[in-house]
Amino acid sequence: VELGGVQIAAGDKVTLWYGSANRDESKFADPWRFDVTRHPNPHVGFGGGGAHFCLGANLARREITVAFEELHRLVPDIHAVGEPDLLHSAFIHGIKRLPVAWTPPR
């Protein structure tokens, strides 16, 4: 089998690096930009579909959508005031901290 220009023989070991998921420059115009509206966005992190698709994927997506909708409803002017402190690991990428500001309620 050939994958990405590399021959993989029967018995060869391969590794999936979740941190690389959705960051392929040949598939995404700005792969390192956090963009929840990216489309199409086949998501490796939830199993990519088929028999190994994560059964909780739709619930997880809905939960994060509701969380951000409620945050925006309660704190409509929240905005970043600094660069995010990124988490880099062999397993996942993410944001450890993001400084924000908003107008306190009166």
C-alpha positions in Angstrom: 0.0 0.0 0.0 1.2 3.5 -0.7 0.1 6.3 1.6 1.2 9.9 1.1 4.0 8.8 -1.2 5.3 6.3 1.3 5.2 2.5 0.7 3.8 0.5 3.6 4.5 -3.2 3.5 2.4 -5.9 5.2 3.4 -6.1 8.8 4.8 -2.5 9.0 3.8 -0.6 12.0 2.0 2.7 11.5 0.9 5.3 14.0 -2.0 7.8 14.0 -1.0 11.1 15.6 -4.2 12.8 16.7 -2.3 16.1 16.9 -2.0 16.0 13.1 -5.7 15.5 12.5 -7.3 18.3 10.5 -4.0 20.0 9.9 -3.2 18.8 6.4 -2.1 21.7 4.2 -3.2 19.8 1.1 -6.8 19.6 2.5 -7.3 22.8 4.5 -6.4 26.4 3.5 -5.3 27.4 7.0 -4.9 24.1 8.9 -3.6 25.6 12.2 -6.4 28.2 12.5 -9.2 27.2 15.0 -12.3 27.4 12.9 -15.5 25.7 14.1 -17.2 26.5 10.8 -14.7 24.7 8.6 -16.4 22.7 5.9 -16.0 20.0 5.0 -14.3 18.9 8.1 -14.0 15.1 8.3 -13.0 14.6 12.0 -10.4 12.0 12.7 -10.7 12.6 16.5 -14.2 11.0 16.5 -13.1 8.0 14.5 -13.6 9.3 11.0 -16.9 7.4 10.5 -17.7 3.8 9.8 -17.6 1.0 12.4 -15.2 2.9 14.7 -17.2 6.2 14.8 -17.4 7.6 18.3 -20.9 7.0 19.7 -20.6 10.1 21.8 -19.5 12.4 19.0 -22.9 14.1 18.4 -23.5 14.6 22.1 -20.0 16.1 22.5 -20.5 18.5 19.6 -23.9 19.5 21.0 -22.5 20.0 24.5 -19.7 22.3 23.3 -22.2 24.2 21.0 -24.6 24.8 24.0 -21.7 25.8 26.2 -20.5 28.5 23.8 -24.0 29.7 23.1 -24.7 30.1 26.8 -21.3 31.8 27.3 -22.1 34.3 24.5 -25.6 34.8 25.9 -24.4 35.6 29.4 -21.2 37.4 28.4 -21.9 38.8 24.9 -18.8 41.0 24.7 -16.2 38.5 25.9 -13.1 38.8 23.8 -9.5 37.6 23.8 -7.0 40.1 25.1 -3.9 38.0 24.5 -2.5 35.0 22.7 -3.5 31.6 23.8 -1.1 29.4 25.7 -1.2 26.3 23.5 -1.0 22.7 24.7 1.2 20.5 22.5 1.6 16.8 23.1 2.0 13.6 21.2 -1.7 12.9 21.7 -3.6 16.2 21.4 -3.3 19.9 20.7 -5.4 22.4 22.5 -5.5 25.7 24.4 -4.3 25.6 28.1 -5.1 29.2 28.8 -6.6 32.1 26.9 -6.7 35.6 28.5 -10.1 37.2 28.0 -12.0 40.4 29.1 -15.6 41.4 29.2 -17.8 44.1 30.7 -19.1 43.0 34.2 -22.9 43.1 34.7 -24.3 46.1 36.5 
